[in-house]
Amino acid sequence: MNKISDITKNFDINKLIEKPLNINKESDLKHVAEEFESLFINEMLKRAHKAKLADSILSSEAQDTYTSMLNQERSKQFAKTHNFGIAEALVKQFSRKKLVSDTALKNITKD
């Protein structure tokens, strides 16, 4: 019973609200947008590999798995080093929404 009360104390909603959150929303947004861009690039690479004209003699399920993992890493590196514009557009869109909602909230509190 003691362990259950410890768990409920840790996840008490009132205590969670009282704690100040140390979240850097801008950097988190950039990181998530970059991850989304990486997923998009990975999907493009997958489609490109599926469009191959013929199977090689040595093709196997292991090679397909390796290629898939390699594509995941390539897509992460592409998203970090090249500007495809997807992550940048997402950051602009969601930053603008936050700015608009903050401004609207200030206007409401003034009235």
A tleap script that builds the chain and sets N, CA, C and O, in Angstrom:
source leaprc.protein.ff14SB
mol = sequence {
  NMET ASN LYS ILE SER ASP ILE THR LYS ASN
  PHE ASP ILE ASN LYS LEU ILE GLU LYS PRO
  LEU ASN ILE ASN LYS GLU SER ASP LEU LYS
  HIE VAL ALA GLU GLU PHE GLU SER LEU PHE
  ILE ASN GLU MET LEU LYS ARG ALA HIE LYS
  ALA LYS LEU ALA ASP SER ILE LEU SER SER
  GLU ALA GLN ASP THR TYR THR SER MET LEU
  ASN GLN GLU ARG SER LYS GLN PHE ALA LYS
  THR HIE ASN PHE GLY ILE ALA GLU ALA LEU
  VAL LYS GLN PHE SER ARG LYS LYS LEU VAL
  SER ASP THR ALA LEU LYS ASN ILE THR LYS
  CASP
}
set mol.1.N position { 0.821 -1.197 0.000 }
set mol.1.CA position { 0.000 0.000 0.000 }
set mol.1.C position { 0.862 1.258 0.000 }
set mol.1.O position { 0.478 2.275 -0.576 }
set mol.2.N position { 2.005 1.193 0.631 }
set mol.2.CA position { 2.898 2.338 0.710 }
set mol.2.C position { 3.428 2.720 -0.666 }
set mol.2.O position { 3.548 3.904 -0.981 }
set mol.3.N position { 3.747 1.721 -1.486 }
set mol.3.CA position { 4.264 1.988 -2.830 }
set mol.3.C position { 3.200 2.657 -3.695 }
set mol.3.O position { 3.515 3.541 -4.492 }
set mol.4.N position { 1.967 2.250 -3.548 }
set mol.4.CA position { 0.885 2.843 -4.324 }
set mol.4.C position { 0.704 4.306 -3.945 }
set mol.4.O position { 0.492 5.141 -4.825 }
set mol.5.N position { 0.780 4.634 -2.677 }
set mol.5.CA position { 0.633 6.034 -2.273 }
set mol.5.C position { 1.807 6.878 -2.766 }
set mol.5.O position { 1.630 8.051 -3.092 }
set mol.6.N position { 3.020 6.285 -2.825 }
set mol.6.CA position { 4.171 7.002 -3.383 }
set mol.6.C position { 3.956 7.307 -4.858 }
set mol.6.O position { 4.286 8.396 -5.330 }
set mol.7.N position { 3.405 6.349 -5.578 }
set mol.7.CA position { 3.149 6.548 -7.009 }
set mol.7.C position { 2.106 7.636 -7.209 }
set mol.7.O position { 2.276 8.497 -8.072 }
set mol.8.N position { 1.041 7.616 -6.438 }
set mol.8.CA position { -0.005 8.628 -6.600 }
set mol.8.C position { 0.501 10.011 -6.204 }
set mol.8.O position { 0.068 11.008 -6.781 }
set mol.9.N position { 1.406 10.093 -5.235 }
set mol.9.CA position { 1.988 11.391 -4.872 }
set mol.9.C position { 2.836 11.935 -6.013 }
set mol.9.O position { 2.809 13.133 -6.295 }
set mol.10.N position { 3.589 11.057 -6.668 }
set mol.10.CA position { 4.447 11.495 -7.759 }
set mol.10.C position { 3.644 11.972 -8.963 }
set mol.10.O position { 4.097 12.844 -9.704 }
set mol.11.N position { 2.471 11.414 -9.159 }
set mol.11.CA position { 1.672 11.756 -10.327 }
set mol.11.C position { 0.435 12.569 -9.973 }
set mol.11.O position { -0.533 12.598 -10.733 }
set mol.12.N position { 0.466 13.227 -8.826 }
set mol.12.CA position { -0.630 14.097 -8.430 }
set mol.12.C position { -0.655 15.306 -9.360 }
set mol.12.O position { 0.344 16.012 -9.496 }
set mol.13.N position { -1.780 15.536 -9.988 }
set mol.13.CA position { -1.881 16.583 -11.007 }
set mol.13.C position { -1.629 17.963 -10.422 }
set mol.13.O position { -1.048 18.811 -11.098 }
set mol.14.N position { -2.038 18.210 -9.212 }
set mol.14.CA position { -1.818 19.527 -8.601 }
set mol.14.C position { -0.333 19.797 -8.389 }
set mol.14.O position { 0.130 20.922 -8.577 }
set mol.15.N position { 0.405 18.776 -8.000 }
set mol.15.CA position { 1.846 18.954 -7.812 }
set mol.15.C position { 2.554 19.143 -9.141 }
set mol.15.O position { 3.531 19.887 -9.230 }
set mol.16.N position { 2.067 18.475 -10.169 }
set mol.16.CA position { 2.668 18.650 -11.491 }
set mol.16.C position { 2.442 20.062 -12.013 }
set mol.16.O position { 3.318 20.624 -12.670 }
set mol.17.N position { 1.291 20.635 -11.734 }
set mol.17.CA position { 0.992 21.984 -12.181 }
set mol.17.C position { 1.849 23.001 -11.438 }
set mol.17.O position { 2.285 23.992 -12.025 }
set mol.18.N position { 2.094 22.761 -10.142 }
set mol.18.CA position { 2.873 23.695 -9.334 }
set mol.18.C position { 4.340 23.748 -9.757 }
set mol.18.O position { 4.979 24.794 -9.641 }
set mol.19.N position { 4.878 22.630 -10.247 }
set mol.19.CA position { 6.290 22.585 -10.619 }
set mol.19.C position { 6.526 23.436 -11.860 }
set mol.19.O position { 5.783 23.327 -12.835 }
set mol.20.N position { 7.554 24.281 -11.835 }
set mol.20.CA position { 7.861 25.039 -13.055 }
set mol.20.C position { 8.485 24.119 -14.099 }
set mol.20.O position { 9.344 23.295 -13.785 }
set mol.21.N position { 8.049 24.270 -15.320 }
set mol.21.CA position { 8.561 23.440 -16.396 }
set mol.21.C position { 9.760 24.113 -17.048 }
set mol.21.O position { 9.695 25.281 -17.433 }
set mol.22.N position { 10.837 23.378 -17.166 }
set mol.22.CA position { 12.030 23.890 -17.832 }
set mol.22.C position { 12.088 23.306 -19.229 }
set mol.22.O position { 12.877 22.406 -19.516 }
set mol.23.N position { 11.237 23.838 -20.088 }
set mol.23.CA position { 11.146 23.326 -21.449 }
set mol.23.C position { 11.545 24.450 -22.400 }
set mol.23.O position { 11.034 25.567 -22.321 }
set mol.24.N position { 12.453 24.131 -23.280 }
set mol.24.CA position { 12.819 25.076 -24.322 }
set mol.24.C position { 11.990 24.714 -25.544 }
set mol.24.O position { 12.388 23.869 -26.345 }
set mol.25.N position { 10.850 25.348 -25.683 }
set mol.25.CA position { 9.891 24.974 -26.716 }
set mol.25.C position { 10.441 25.188 -28.120 }
set mol.25.O position { 10.143 24.414 -29.030 }
set mol.26.N position { 11.239 26.228 -28.299 }
set mol.26.CA position { 11.767 26.529 -29.629 }
set mol.26.C position { 12.720 25.428 -30.099 }
set mol.26.O position { 12.623 24.974 -31.239 }
set mol.27.N position { 13.632 24.998 -29.236 }
set mol.27.CA position { 14.577 23.955 -29.648 }
set mol.27.C position { 13.874 22.603 -29.785 }
set mol.27.O position { 14.227 21.799 -30.648 }
set mol.28.N position { 12.876 22.358 -28.931 }
set mol.28.CA position { 12.108 21.120 -29.053 }
set mol.28.C position { 11.338 21.085 -30.365 }
set mol.28.O position { 11.265 20.046 -31.021 }
set mol.29.N position { 10.770 22.214 -30.744 }
set mol.29.CA position { 10.034 22.302 -31.997 }
set mol.29.C position { 10.958 22.067 -33.181 }
set mol.29.O position { 10.593 21.365 -34.124 }
set mol.30.N position { 12.153 22.649 -33.141 }
set mol.30.CA position { 13.126 22.450 -34.217 }
set mol.30.C position { 13.540 20.989 -34.313 }
set mol.30.O position { 13.670 20.445 -35.409 }
set mol.31.N position { 13.747 20.357 -33.163 }
set mol.31.CA position { 14.159 18.946 -33.152 }
set mol.31.C position { 13.063 18.056 -33.735 }
set mol.31.O position { 13.346 17.175 -34.547 }
set mol.32.N position { 11.835 18.278 -33.332 }
set mol.32.CA position { 10.719 17.462 -33.825 }
set mol.32.C position { 10.506 17.700 -35.318 }
set mol.32.O position { 10.235 16.758 -36.064 }
set mol.33.N position { 10.625 18.939 -35.751 }
set mol.33.CA position { 10.466 19.244 -37.177 }
set mol.33.C position { 11.558 18.567 -37.994 }
set mol.33.O position { 11.297 18.079 -39.093 }
set mol.34.N position { 12.772 18.535 -37.467 }
set mol.34.CA position { 13.875 17.865 -38.158 }
set mol.34.C position { 13.645 16.359 -38.222 }
set mol.34.O position { 13.960 15.727 -39.230 }
set mol.35.N position { 13.103 15.783 -37.164 }
set mol.35.CA position { 12.780 14.357 -37.165 }
set mol.35.C position { 11.696 14.040 -38.191 }
set mol.35.O position { 11.760 13.014 -38.868 }
set mol.36.N position { 10.692 14.926 -38.309 }
set mol.36.CA position { 9.644 14.726 -39.300 }
set mol.36.C position { 10.231 14.781 -40.705 }
set mol.36.O position { 9.880 13.972 -41.563 }
set mol.37.N position { 11.127 15.739 -40.934 }
set mol.37.CA position { 11.779 15.842 -42.231 }
set mol.37.C position { 12.581 14.574 -42.522 }
set mol.37.O position { 12.614 14.104 -43.659 }
set mol.38.N position { 13.219 14.029 -41.505 }
set mol.38.CA position { 13.969 12.787 -41.652 }
set mol.38.C position { 13.050 11.633 -42.052 }
set mol.38.O position { 13.412 10.817 -42.899 }
set mol.39.N position { 11.873 11.563 -41.453 }
set mol.39.CA position { 10.906 10.520 -41.814 }
set mol.39.C position { 10.447 10.671 -43.261 }
set mol.39.O position { 10.286 9.680 -43.972 }
set mol.40.N position { 10.241 11.900 -43.688 }
set mol.40.CA position { 9.823 12.166 -45.056 }
set mol.40.C position { 10.907 11.719 -46.038 }
set mol.40.O position { 10.605 11.073 -47.042 }
set mol.41.N position { 12.153 12.058 -45.757 }
set mol.41.CA position { 13.268 11.661 -46.621 }
set mol.41.C position { 13.416 10.141 -46.637 }
set mol.41.O position { 13.689 9.549 -47.681 }
set mol.42.N position { 13.236 9.515 -45.476 }
set mol.42.CA position { 13.324 8.056 -45.396 }
set mol.42.C position { 12.272 7.403 -46.288 }
set mol.42.O position { 12.548 6.405 -46.953 }
set mol.43.N position { 11.086 7.960 -46.298 }
set mol.43.CA position { 10.018 7.418 -47.140 }
set mol.43.C position { 10.363 7.573 -48.621 }
set mol.43.O position { 10.073 6.684 -49.421 }
set mol.44.N position { 10.976 8.690 -48.986 }
set mol.44.CA position { 11.397 8.878 -50.378 }
set mol.44.C position { 12.456 7.841 -50.761 }
set mol.44.O position { 12.411 7.276 -51.854 }
set mol.45.N position { 13.399 7.595 -49.865 }
set mol.45.CA position { 14.440 6.604 -50.150 }
set mol.45.C position { 13.856 5.194 -50.273 }
set mol.45.O position { 14.293 4.404 -51.110 }
set mol.46.N position { 12.871 4.890 -49.436 }
set mol.46.CA position { 12.209 3.575 -49.516 }
set mol.46.C position { 11.556 3.385 -50.875 }
set mol.46.O position { 11.699 2.341 -51.512 }
set mol.47.N position { 10.836 4.416 -51.307 }
set mol.47.CA position { 10.146 4.344 -52.606 }
set mol.47.C position { 11.152 4.205 -53.745 }
set mol.47.O position { 10.902 3.492 -54.717 }
set mol.48.N position { 12.277 4.880 -53.626 }
set mol.48.CA position { 13.299 4.793 -54.665 }
set mol.48.C position { 13.884 3.382 -54.739 }
set mol.48.O position { 14.148 2.883 -55.833 }
set mol.49.N position { 14.088 2.743 -53.603 }
set mol.49.CA position { 14.635 1.386 -53.617 }
set mol.49.C position { 13.614 0.356 -54.095 }
set mol.49.O position { 13.990 -0.666 -54.671 }
set mol.50.N position { 12.328 0.615 -53.863 }
set mol.50.CA position { 11.298 -0.310 -54.349 }
set mol.50.C position { 11.159 -0.246 -55.864 }
set mol.50.O position { 10.674 -1.189 -56.489 }
set mol.51.N position { 11.581 0.857 -56.448 }
set mol.51.CA position { 11.423 1.046 -57.886 }
set mol.51.C position { 12.566 0.431 -58.684 }
set mol.51.O position { 12.706 0.719 -59.872 }
set mol.52.N position { 13.377 -0.401 -58.062 }
set mol.52.CA position { 14.495 -1.015 -58.800 }
set mol.52.C position { 13.958 -1.902 -59.911 }
set mol.52.O position { 12.884 -2.490 -59.782 }
set mol.53.N position { 14.694 -1.995 -60.981 }
set mol.53.CA position { 14.218 -2.706 -62.163 }
set mol.53.C position { 14.313 -4.220 -62.038 }
set mol.53.O position { 13.466 -4.941 -62.567 }
set mol.54.N position { 15.320 -4.698 -61.355 }
set mol.54.CA position { 15.474 -6.149 -61.227 }
set mol.54.C position { 16.184 -6.481 -59.917 }
set mol.54.O position { 16.957 -5.681 -59.391 }
set mol.55.N position { 15.906 -7.668 -59.407 }
set mol.55.CA position { 16.608 -8.121 -58.214 }
set mol.55.C position { 17.989 -8.622 -58.597 }
set mol.55.O position { 18.192 -9.207 -59.661 }
set mol.56.N position { 18.921 -8.378 -57.708 }
set mol.56.CA position { 20.258 -8.902 -57.967 }
set mol.56.C position { 20.304 -10.375 -57.572 }
set mol.56.O position { 19.394 -10.877 -56.911 }
set mol.57.N position { 21.336 -11.042 -57.968 }
set mol.57.CA position { 21.470 -12.470 -57.661 }
set mol.57.C position { 21.601 -12.693 -56.162 }
set mol.57.O position { 21.133 -13.700 -55.631 }
set mol.58.N position { 22.239 -11.749 -55.489 }
set mol.58.CA position { 22.522 -11.914 -54.066 }
set mol.58.C position { 21.508 -11.224 -53.155 }
set mol.58.O position { 21.780 -11.047 -51.967 }
set mol.59.N position { 20.366 -10.837 -53.670 }
set mol.59.CA position { 19.399 -10.132 -52.824 }
set mol.59.C position { 18.793 -11.093 -51.805 }
set mol.59.O position { 18.539 -12.262 -52.094 }
set mol.60.N position { 18.574 -10.568 -50.622 }
set mol.60.CA position { 18.010 -11.385 -49.544 }
set mol.60.C position { 17.268 -10.479 -48.568 }
set mol.60.O position { 17.317 -9.254 -48.669 }
set mol.61.N position { 16.595 -11.101 -47.638 }
set mol.61.CA position { 15.865 -10.340 -46.629 }
set mol.61.C position { 16.837 -9.572 -45.732 }
set mol.61.O position { 16.534 -8.461 -45.296 }
set mol.62.N position { 17.993 -10.155 -45.459 }
set mol.62.CA position { 19.003 -9.478 -44.642 }
set mol.62.C position { 19.503 -8.217 -45.335 }
set mol.62.O position { 19.700 -7.183 -44.697 }
set mol.63.N position { 19.703 -8.311 -46.632 }
set mol.63.CA position { 20.158 -7.142 -47.384 }
set mol.63.C position { 19.081 -6.058 -47.377 }
set mol.63.O position { 19.397 -4.872 -47.279 }
set mol.64.N position { 17.820 -6.454 -47.480 }
set mol.64.CA position { 16.731 -5.484 -47.431 }
set mol.64.C position { 16.671 -4.796 -46.060 }
set mol.64.O position { 16.438 -3.590 -45.974 }
set mol.65.N position { 16.879 -5.562 -45.008 }
set mol.65.CA position { 16.894 -5.000 -43.660 }
set mol.65.C position { 18.044 -4.017 -43.502 }
set mol.65.O position { 17.873 -2.925 -42.961 }
set mol.66.N position { 19.215 -4.418 -43.979 }
set mol.66.CA position { 20.384 -3.547 -43.905 }
set mol.66.C position { 20.144 -2.260 -44.694 }
set mol.66.O position { 20.465 -1.171 -44.218 }
set mol.67.N position { 19.588 -2.380 -45.878 }
set mol.67.CA position { 19.307 -1.203 -46.705 }
set mol.67.C position { 18.316 -0.279 -46.013 }
set mol.67.O position { 18.457 0.943 -46.066 }
set mol.68.N position { 17.320 -0.860 -45.365 }
set mol.68.CA position { 16.332 -0.063 -44.639 }
set mol.68.C position { 16.985 0.706 -43.492 }
set mol.68.O position { 16.714 1.891 -43.301 }
set mol.69.N position { 17.838 0.035 -42.735 }
set mol.69.CA position { 18.529 0.699 -41.630 }
set mol.69.C position { 19.482 1.779 -42.140 }
set mol.69.O position { 19.596 2.850 -41.545 }
set mol.70.N position { 20.157 1.490 -43.238 }
set mol.70.CA position { 21.058 2.465 -43.838 }
set mol.70.C position { 20.293 3.693 -44.323 }
set mol.70.O position { 20.763 4.821 -44.176 }
set mol.71.N position { 19.129 3.473 -44.894 }
set mol.71.CA position { 18.293 4.585 -45.344 }
set mol.71.C position { 17.829 5.456 -44.180 }
set mol.71.O position { 17.752 6.678 -44.308 }
set mol.72.N position { 17.520 4.827 -43.042 }
set mol.72.CA position { 17.118 5.598 -41.861 }
set mol.72.C position { 18.232 6.536 -41.424 }
set mol.72.O position { 17.993 7.710 -41.141 }
set mol.73.N position { 19.442 6.015 -41.372 }
set mol.73.CA position { 20.578 6.840 -40.961 }
set mol.73.C position { 20.893 7.906 -42.003 }
set mol.73.O position { 21.215 9.042 -41.657 }
set mol.74.N position { 20.800 7.544 -43.263 }
set mol.74.CA position { 21.035 8.529 -44.319 }
set mol.74.C position { 20.021 9.664 -44.236 }
set mol.74.O position { 20.373 10.834 -44.385 }
set mol.75.N position { 18.771 9.314 -44.000 }
set mol.75.CA position { 17.726 10.339 -43.947 }
set mol.75.C position { 17.953 11.282 -42.761 }
set mol.75.O position { 17.701 12.481 -42.876 }
set mol.76.N position { 18.418 10.766 -41.638 }
set mol.76.CA position { 18.720 11.626 -40.492 }
set mol.76.C position { 19.850 12.592 -40.836 }
set mol.76.O position { 19.781 13.779 -40.517 }
set mol.77.N position { 20.886 12.075 -41.485 }
set mol.77.CA position { 22.014 12.923 -41.858 }
set mol.77.C position { 21.613 13.952 -42.915 }
set mol.77.O position { 22.038 15.106 -42.852 }
set mol.78.N position { 20.799 13.539 -43.882 }
set mol.78.CA position { 20.318 14.481 -44.897 }
set mol.78.C position { 19.523 15.606 -44.254 }
set mol.78.O position { 19.686 16.772 -44.612 }
set mol.79.N position { 18.656 15.253 -43.296 }
set mol.79.CA position { 17.822 16.262 -42.642 }
set mol.79.C position { 18.685 17.251 -41.850 }
set mol.79.O position { 18.348 18.431 -41.759 }
set mol.80.N position { 19.789 16.775 -41.281 }
set mol.80.CA position { 20.658 17.664 -40.505 }
set mol.80.C position { 21.543 18.534 -41.383 }
set mol.80.O position { 21.792 19.694 -41.056 }
set mol.81.N position { 22.016 17.989 -42.487 }
set mol.81.CA position { 23.032 18.699 -43.269 }
set mol.81.C position { 22.481 19.438 -44.483 }
set mol.81.O position { 23.120 20.372 -44.967 }
set mol.82.N position { 21.324 19.048 -44.983 }
set mol.82.CA position { 20.756 19.686 -46.165 }
set mol.82.C position { 19.441 20.360 -45.803 }
set mol.82.O position { 18.719 19.896 -44.920 }
set mol.83.N position { 19.140 21.427 -46.472 }
set mol.83.CA position { 17.914 22.157 -46.208 }
set mol.83.C position { 16.869 21.805 -47.261 }
set mol.83.O position { 16.903 22.312 -48.382 }
set mol.84.N position { 15.939 20.927 -46.883 }
set mol.84.CA position { 14.846 20.571 -47.782 }
set mol.84.C position { 13.665 21.526 -47.596 }
set mol.84.O position { 12.771 21.578 -48.441 }
set mol.85.N position { 13.659 22.275 -46.503 }
set mol.85.CA position { 12.623 23.272 -46.258 }
set mol.85.C position { 11.431 22.777 -45.473 }
set mol.85.O position { 10.601 23.578 -45.042 }
set mol.86.N position { 11.329 21.482 -45.280 }
set mol.86.CA position { 10.162 20.933 -44.577 }
set mol.86.C position { 10.207 21.321 -43.099 }
set mol.86.O position { 9.227 21.829 -42.553 }
set mol.87.N position { 11.344 21.081 -42.462 }
set mol.87.CA position { 11.481 21.404 -41.041 }
set mol.87.C position { 11.332 22.904 -40.813 }
set mol.87.O position { 10.681 23.333 -39.860 }
set mol.88.N position { 11.934 23.691 -41.686 }
set mol.88.CA position { 11.856 25.153 -41.565 }
set mol.88.C position { 10.404 25.627 -41.681 }
set mol.88.O position { 9.972 26.490 -40.917 }
set mol.89.N position { 9.658 25.070 -42.623 }
set mol.89.CA position { 8.252 25.449 -42.801 }
set mol.89.C position { 7.419 25.063 -41.581 }
set mol.89.O position { 6.541 25.818 -41.161 }
set mol.90.N position { 7.692 23.890 -41.014 }
set mol.90.CA position { 6.949 23.464 -39.823 }
set mol.90.C position { 7.240 24.375 -38.636 }
set mol.90.O position { 6.328 24.752 -37.900 }
set mol.91.N position { 8.507 24.726 -38.453 }
set mol.91.CA position { 8.865 25.613 -37.343 }
set mol.91.C position { 8.191 26.968 -37.511 }
set mol.91.O position { 7.667 27.520 -36.543 }
set mol.92.N position { 8.198 27.512 -38.728 }
set mol.92.CA position { 7.546 28.799 -38.967 }
set mol.92.C position { 6.048 28.717 -38.700 }
set mol.92.O position { 5.468 29.610 -38.082 }
set mol.93.N position { 5.431 27.643 -39.170 }
set mol.93.CA position { 3.982 27.514 -39.012 }
set mol.93.C position { 3.594 27.400 -37.548 }
set mol.93.O position { 2.677 28.088 -37.100 }
set mol.94.N position { 4.269 26.551 -36.799 }
set mol.94.CA position { 3.879 26.341 -35.410 }
set mol.94.C position { 4.358 27.467 -34.499 }
set mol.94.O position { 3.736 27.722 -33.468 }
set mol.95.N position { 5.433 28.140 -34.850 }
set mol.95.CA position { 5.866 29.305 -34.075 }
set mol.95.C position { 4.868 30.437 -34.248 }
set mol.95.O position { 4.560 31.143 -33.287 }
set mol.96.N position { 4.360 30.619 -35.459 }
set mol.96.CA position { 3.374 31.661 -35.738 }
set mol.96.C position { 2.096 31.385 -34.954 }
set mol.96.O position { 1.502 32.310 -34.401 }
set mol.97.N position { 1.668 30.133 -34.899 }
set mol.97.CA position { 0.450 29.798 -34.154 }
set mol.97.C position { 0.632 30.111 -32.683 }
set mol.97.O position { -0.293 30.601 -32.035 }
set mol.98.N position { 1.815 29.835 -32.145 }
set mol.98.CA position { 2.085 30.127 -30.743 }
set mol.98.C position { 2.063 31.630 -30.510 }
set mol.98.O position { 1.509 32.100 -29.516 }
set mol.99.N position { 2.669 32.388 -31.432 }
set mol.99.CA position { 2.695 33.841 -31.317 }
set mol.99.C position { 1.283 34.412 -31.363 }
set mol.99.O position { 0.945 35.297 -30.577 }
set mol.100.N position { 0.462 33.915 -32.271 }
set mol.100.CA position { -0.920 34.382 -32.390 }
set mol.100.C position { -1.713 34.027 -31.138 }
set mol.100.O position { -2.484 34.851 -30.647 }
set mol.101.N position { -1.538 32.822 -30.617 }
set mol.101.CA position { -2.285 32.423 -29.418 }
set mol.101.C position { -1.831 33.218 -28.200 }
set mol.101.O position { -2.655 33.557 -27.350 }
set mol.102.N position { -0.527 33.525 -28.096 }
set mol.102.CA position { -0.039 34.343 -26.986 }
set mol.102.C position { -0.600 35.758 -27.062 }
set mol.102.O position { -0.988 36.329 -26.043 }
set mol.103.N position { -0.643 36.327 -28.272 }
set mol.103.CA position { -1.185 37.667 -28.462 }
set mol.103.C position { -2.673 37.689 -28.141 }
set mol.103.O position { -3.155 38.618 -27.493 }
set mol.104.N position { -3.397 36.680 -28.585 }
set mol.104.CA position { -4.835 36.612 -28.301 }
set mol.104.C position { -5.089 36.499 -26.795 }
set mol.104.O position { -6.025 37.100 -26.270 }
set mol.105.N position { -4.252 35.728 -26.113 }
set mol.105.CA position { -4.400 35.564 -24.666 }
set mol.105.C position { -4.152 36.884 -23.953 }
set mol.105.O position { -4.862 37.219 -23.005 }
set mol.106.N position { -3.142 37.642 -24.404 }
set mol.106.CA position { -2.871 38.952 -23.787 }
set mol.106.C position { -4.025 39.912 -24.018 }
set mol.106.O position { -4.374 40.684 -23.124 }
set mol.107.N position { -4.625 39.877 -25.204 }
set mol.107.CA position { -5.750 40.742 -25.514 }
set mol.107.C position { -6.961 40.404 -24.663 }
set mol.107.O position { -7.702 41.296 -24.252 }
set mol.108.N position { -7.165 39.137 -24.400 }
set mol.108.CA position { -8.296 38.712 -23.587 }
set mol.108.C position { -8.105 39.170 -22.152 }
set mol.108.O position { -9.052 39.633 -21.516 }
set mol.109.N position { -6.892 39.046 -21.640 }
set mol.109.CA position { -6.643 39.438 -20.250 }
set mol.109.C position { -6.711 40.941 -20.067 }
set mol.109.O position { -7.002 41.406 -18.965 }
set mol.110.N position { -6.448 41.734 -21.133 }
set mol.110.CA position { -6.565 43.193 -21.046 }
set mol.110.C position { -8.008 43.617 -20.868 }
set mol.110.O position { -8.313 44.549 -20.125 }
set mol.111.N position { -8.903 42.908 -21.571 }
set mol.111.CA position { -10.334 43.269 -21.533 }
set mol.111.C position { -10.910 42.828 -20.240 }
set mol.111.O position { -12.099 43.030 -19.994 }
savepdb mol mol.pdb
quit
